[in-house]
Amino acid sequence: MLRYDTPSILSKDKFAWLRDDEFARQAVAGINPVNIERLTVFPPVSKLDPAIYGSPESSITEEHIAGQLNGLTIQQAMDEAKLFILDYHDVYLPFLDQINAIEGRKAYATRTILFLTQAGTLKPVAIELCLPPSQKGEHQQSRVLTPPCDATSNWLWMLAKAHVSSNDAGVHQLVNHWLRTHAMMEPFILAAHRRMSAMHPIFKLLHPHMRYTLEINALARQSLISADGVIESCFTPGPVSGEISAAYYSNHWRFDLEGLPADLIRRHAIEI
């Protein structure tokens, strides 16, 4: 078995992983810091077909978060670049009926609003849990949770954060790791070997970066992303995992937005 050192933050506080500030810190300093975006439209809006998935607007309202913005209005907070979002709504919603039909699996499409405090740290101020409509075009089933005020709401809030973390782990592995890192390199590697001389300066520049990728991908197809493999066994989407990855490529992936600074500009993390 692999053995790793205990994270230093747990040596100071063994319950740190339960706390809101650590949950928010993971969005920018965890294993998947490439999905957080600056919020520029409120309420958040889905890009899914409303004829199938109902109204595109989020159920998060000003009343849910207005009291947690240090006296700012939502518009002021957005203008001052203090509101951010982890939006896993459109990635998961089309597949939830399939996922939730699997025994032992339960998932929601999630949106998480985070606020940048005066201390320079993020805190979650609202989490929306969504299920697809029971009939095409009807309203989605959704519930918005905010930071707790009693024991009952505390555990509901913990459960909501767990669903966000589950979605985050799924998107990290299925989209940002497998699709955007491994799978999307394959056509470039094949084209380079087929069309470029091994003596070409650009080939020599690329070679160290693509040296083992095809071998790793072949091994992944045998045990990691194969049917009943590690990904389908361990991640909430289960056998739907490959469909989520393929759908993201079809609906969201763009070559011109993958590099820097284009990706940061797309997420409104920097301005030009």
N, C-alpha and C positions, 0 to 999 in steps of 0.2 A: 504493500500500500504506500501511496505517496504521503509524505509527512511535510507539513508546512508550519512555519512559525505562526504563533498566534498574533493576529493584528495588534499593533501597539495600542490602538485606541481601546481595545478590550482589556488591556492590562491596567488601564486607568478606571474603566467603568465597564463591567461585564454585561451591562444592559444597554450599552450605547447603541447597539443595532436596533433597539426598539424606539429610539427617540427621534423626534421629528427633524432635528437639525442634522443628524447623521443620515437619515433617509434622504433629505434634500442634498446633502454634501455628495452622496453617491451619484447624483444626477450629473455632476460636473467633475468629480474626482474618482468615480468608481470605474468598473470595467466597461461601461457603456456611456461615455460622455458626449456622444455624437447625435443624440436625438433631441436634447433640450433646445427649445427655440424661444426667442423673445416674443411675447404676446403682442400682437399688433391689431387684432380684431377681437372685440368682445360683444356678445358671447362668441366663443369659438364656433367655427362653421365647418361641417363635413363636406367633402368633395364627392361623396357617394351619391348615386342616383336617388333623388327624393321619391321618384315613382315606385321604387322598391323599398327604400329604407326610411321613408318618411321625412319629416322636417329636418333640414341640415343643421339647424341651430342647436347648440348645446343647451342643456337644462340649467347650467350654472347661471345664476342671476347676480345682480349687484348686491342684493340683500344677503347672499351667502358669504360674501367676502369683504363687504364695505367696512366692517368694523375691525378688520385685521390689517389695514394698510397704513397705520400710523397717521391717521387723519387725512390721507390723500383720497381723492376720488379715483375711480378706476381709470378715467381718462388721464388724470394727472400722473398716476403710477405708470401707465403705458408710455406717456410722453417722456417721462424721466427714466425709461428703460428699467423699471423695477418689477415688472410682471413677466413671468416665464411660464412655459407650458411643456409638459411631457404628454404628447398626444398619440395614444395607441388605439384611437377609436376606429379609424378607417382601415387599419391593418388587420384588426381582429374581427370587427362586426360581421363581415360577410361569411365568416367561418364558424360563428359561435354555435349555431344549431348542430353542426357536425361535431364540434368539440364536446359540447355538453351532452350529446347522446352517448358518449363513451363512458362506460362505467368507471367511477372513481375520479372523473375529471370535471372541473367546474371553472368557467372563465367568464369574464366580462370584458367588454371594450371599455377602456379607461381614458379619462382626461384628468390631468393633475395640474392645478394652478399653483405656482410658487411665487413668493414675494421676496425681493431683495431688501433685507433689513438695513438699518443704519449701521449695524456692526459689520456689514459687508458679507453676511451669510444669508443663505436662502432658507425659507421655511415654507412648508406646504400649507395652503390656506383653503383648498377645496379639492375633493376627488369625486369625479363623476363615474358611476358604474352603469354601463348600458347593455341592454339585450336587444336583439333585433325585434321588429314588430311582428305580431302574430299573423298579420295579413299584410300583403304588399301595400305600401303607401301609407299605412297607418302610423301613428306616433310610436316612436321607440319606447321601450320600457327602460326607465332610467331612475337613478337615485343619486342625489348629491349629498356627500358627507363633508363635514367641516371639523376642525379640531375639537376634541371632546370637552364636555363640561361636567361629566359624571362617569361612574364606573361602566354603565351600559354603553354609552356613546364612546367611551375609551376603547372598548374591545371591538366595536363596530369600525372605528377608525383604524385600529390595528389590522383588522381583516381587509379593509379597503387598501391600505398600504401594501399588504401582502399580495393582493391581486395586481397592483401596479408593478411590484417587483417581479412577479411571475411574468407579466407581459414584457417587462423590460429585458428579462433574461432571454425570453423567446426571440424578441426582435434582435437582441445582440447576437445571438448565435445564428438564427435563420437568415437574417437580412445583412447585418453589418459585418459579421464574421464570414459565414459561408458564401453568401451571394456577392457582397461588395468586395471581399478580399480574395477568396479562392476562385469561385466560379467565373467571375468576370475577367480574371486574368487569363483563363484558358484560351480564348480565341486570339489574344494578342501573342501568347507564347507560341501557339501553332503557326500563326501567320509569320512570326519572326523566324522560326525554323524553316518554314517552307519557302519564304520569299527573300530572305537576307543571307548574305554570305557570313560564315562564321568569322571572317576577318573584318567585317564591317564595324566601324567604330561604335555605332549605335547598338549593334548586337552585343559587342563586348561590354558596353555600358549596362545593358539590360540583363545579361546572362547571370550575374550573381543573384539578382532579385527573382529570377524565374527558374533557377536551377532545380529545385526540388518540388516545385508546386504541383506539377502533374502527378508525380509519385504520391504526394500527400493526398491529393484529391482522389486518386484511385483507391488508396487505403480507406479514405473517408467513405467512399461509396460502398465499400465492402462491410464496414462495421458501424460507422457513425450515422450516416443519413440513409442507410438501407432500410427496407421494410423490417420492422421489429428491432431495429438497431438502437444504439444508445440514445439518439435524439428522440425517436418516437417513444422510447420507453421512459425517458426521464423528463421530457418537457411537456407542459400542459397540452399543447395542440396535438400531441400524439401523431397518428398517421396523417393528420392534416398539415403537418409541418412543411412538407415539400410544396404543397399548394400555396401556403402563405408566402414562401420564398419566391415562387414563380409569379404570383400575383403582384408582389411588390416590384419585381423586375418589369412586368408589363405596364404597371400603372404609375410608377414613381421614378424608376431609375433613369438617369440622364447622364451621359458621358461628360457633358460640359459642366455639370454641377458637382462632380465627384472630387475634384481637386480643391486646393486652397489658392486664393481666398474665396472661391465661388461657393463652397459649402457653407462657410461662415456667413457670407452675405445672404444666401438663401434662407438661413435660419435667423437672420436679422441679429446675429451676434456681433457683427461689425457693420459699419456704414461706410459708403464710398462718397 
